[in-house]
Structure formats: structure tokens, C-alpha cells
Amino acid sequence: MPSSSHSREAATGFPLNAEQRAAVEHGEGPLLVVAGAGTGKTRVITERIHALLEANPDLAGDNILGLTFTNKAAGEMKHRVVQAVGKKRAEGVWLSTFHSFCLEKILREARPEIQPLEDLDHRILLRRNIAELGLVIFRRLAEPAEFLKDFQQFFSRCQDELVTPEDYQQYVDRLRSAYGSRKKSMEPDACAIAEEAVARQEELARVYRVSERLLRERNLATFGAQLLQAVELLRADEALLGRMREQYRYILVDEFQDTNVAQLELLWLLAGDRRNIFAVGDDDQAIYRFRGASFGSFTIFLEKFCGVGGALPGGTAKKHLVSLSQNYRSSQRILRVAGETILHNEKSPLLPPKKLTTPNAEGEKIRVVEFATPEEEAHWVADEIERLHEAGAAWRSFAVLYRKHTHREHLMNALRRRGIPFVIRKSSILASTIVRDLLAWLRLIAMPADNIACARMLAAPYWGLEPRDLVRLAERAQKNHGSLWDEVETAQREGTLKREGVRLGELVELMSALRQSAK
């Protein structure tokens, strides 16, 4: 590719280092960029897109596909590309999450009406149709709210690994056959245990199959199904696959360490013979190992996409592999501590040793504090904030980072008790349970036949309904070919759920008033 790095660097104001430039100016074919923390991963991707568009005036924006794992990251990449090449030249460059790409660009090609389904709404759908699941063993073990979530997580893991309901049924059939061949030689107690284990797997396979049918009948796709179905469609539709390969001549992937089996197969299908895959990631930052992601993605890339083998990177690997080792974000102390921490991580033999350096200052000493409970940790953090504030630090000068949103409750409670003011940043209001409940109410007011919204609203503890009540109402709605709300009104009119604590009368009256107001 012709180099015009000086003009690009003049536009950004920051020169690329030698490693970054080698990645950005890579020619045709696959390239794996192993980038440590703070080494400019996102910049390398955006500069690569800039370089591709600058080097070839005939290359259209929609010939470039960039994939990552969060909408925020995709938005940041798009913003940087527009800044680098201008809005007109960047038009058409598709930058999104894997799931958005699969839904918008692949699945809707064949099924324009398909809609994504959130996890909670999926569980509501399963609960509404619980009779069709034919549960015996699992229903005996727990309340529906418990095992339906487990089902959902299991289905998602299967989809991440491209295991369809049919694939899982074949696996279970083999289990049944193997058990049948050794059944006569087993003791009665062992035989009973083995029989229940196989029966549990058969029930699981049936639920997976029924869940998929319920979703397809309603043109819905869960998070994991979007990937699985996109891969299935590309495998089955050669014309569609051909159009995709012709359009997306260059594919760039951020956070490559988090790719799973389904995503790797999607990339393999899209790459075709060109194999213009530019993958950037850090094998020490894999956060989706529970979903099948690990440094194995890097090994697969080098072996399958690049044809690299052997125990250590050699001449063949070097043209397909670039390491970014200069950190721009951290102090020297932080870098040393982080390096020592990850030194013992499991490594791929195909990847070079990672030694990050930084021109930054030595930095302050790092304190490591250990606690027995989350409550103790929250108490200590609040104490530290209070101590430093009393010494003169403004409230706005403090920031507390947490790993997941579910980790913040103890800290919020500790701050509230001390009267310490705080603001939660980067948390979408649409993800709030209260807001999602409110949206379900609005949908039900406007559309009485919206069973998913109705089920979510009925699940609120205030109305006094138990899980078995919801199951019974859903079964009646299915039997009578009506809506869930119809059954609520019938139950209120006939008094079939009249007991202490159940507030169906109040609910029906409130909904009637809201619908009247909505007119």
C-alpha cells in the first residue's frame, strides 16, 4: 500500500511509532496485531482505515467492515474515522458490534421482519409457554424463574459454539444409545443415576428445540442466535455469501481476544480467498472466557487464516504478526506491576513474549488493599474519600472504578450513609429495571395483546401473583387462543385468583383508567 503517513500524522498531531506504522501500512492479506494495554489499539484500526481510503481513491467506504464488542467502541471508531477522512469519505464504512452486523446486514437480508430479543423478554416468553417445554425433571428441581435463566445461559453458550438444537439432540441421542448398550451390566442404583442423567439431557435438548421454534415463529432472535443464524445463512446461501465477500474487501476486528467460535467462523466465511482480515487484540485481556473466548483465537488466526505453524514465531509468522509494545497511558510503576501480574498467564506458543515500555514518569507508589467482604471494601473506599475530602480535596476530584454494574450497590450504600454526593457515569438509563418496567406498561397500555409486556408487568411483586399463577394464566391464554391480559380480566371477573395479597382488581381498574387517558 502506498504510504502517506506524514500527512495522516500531521492531521492527528501524534506520530505513529515504528510498530504502529508497520501495522497501518500492511499490504494485502491477514495481519494479527498483538497490542498490549494502552498501546494505541483503536488508533491503529482507525489509521488503517484512513490509510486504505487514502491509498485507493476507487475504494468505497462500504468496502470496509469494522467489528468490535460494544456500541460505545464502535461509535468511538466511527467518530475517529470521520475526523480522519471526512464525513463524505467515511460514509458507508460499517463499524458496529458483531451482533448488530449479523442482524442488520445478514439476517434482515433474508428475514426483514426479524427483531432482537432481550434476555429478560426471552425468559418471559419461555415462562408464558412453559407447558410446551414439557418439563418434568427441571420443574421438580426449582421455581421457573431459577431454571429458565439457566436454560437461557446454556442456549447462549451453545450458540456461541455453533451448536444448534439439532446438533445437541444428536449428542443426546448418542448418550442414550451408549447408556442402552451398558445398561444391563450396571447395578440398579448406578442404573437409576445414569437414567436420570440421560433424561435430564433429553429434557434440555427438547427445551432448546422448543425455545428456538417459539422464537422463529415470532421472528425473534436472541443475542447468541444472531451470530449462529448469520453463520447458518451464509453457509446455506452462496449468492448472499458471494455478495458479502465482494462488498467487504477489508475486515478489521477490535478486541480480537474476545472472539468465540461463532465469530471466528463468521470472519472465515466473510474473508474468502482475499483473507484481508486485520485483527487487533491483547491475549492478556480476554474477558469473555466464560463464553468460549481466550488466546486460542490468536492461535486459530495464525494457523487457519495465515497458515502459520510451529512452536515460535518464525519468518512466515513475522509478515502476519505485529506487536505493539509502547504504552502511552500508564506510569512506569503501574506498567511494572501489571506486567508482573500477567506474567504467569497461560500463553500461546505462537505469540512472542510481551514486554511493554513507556516514556512516562515513574509515578506514585501503588497500594494494594485486601478485604474479606464487599461491605468492608466499600467501607474502606468511602473512608478514604471522606479522609481526603476533609484534607481539602473537592468531591469532584474522586473517581471510583468498578468491574461490573452489579458491584456498585455496596459502595453506593456506604457513600449514602456518609452523605457523600456521587454520580454514576456511563450507565444507560434504558438498562434500568424501572425504565424497562415503565416501557412494558406503555406497550401494554397501547397494545393489550402484547403478552411479553403483560408478563413483565404481572411479575412485579406488588400485584401479589406467584410464579404458578403466571404459568396458569399463560396456559389458559394459549388454550383459549387469546392474550394474557384477557385472562387477567377473566380471572378478576370470575374471582379465580381471589386471595389475600392479590390485587387484580386494582390492576384492572388502573389499566382501564390509563387506557382511557391515553385516548
Disulfide bonds with the S-S distance in Angstrom:
none
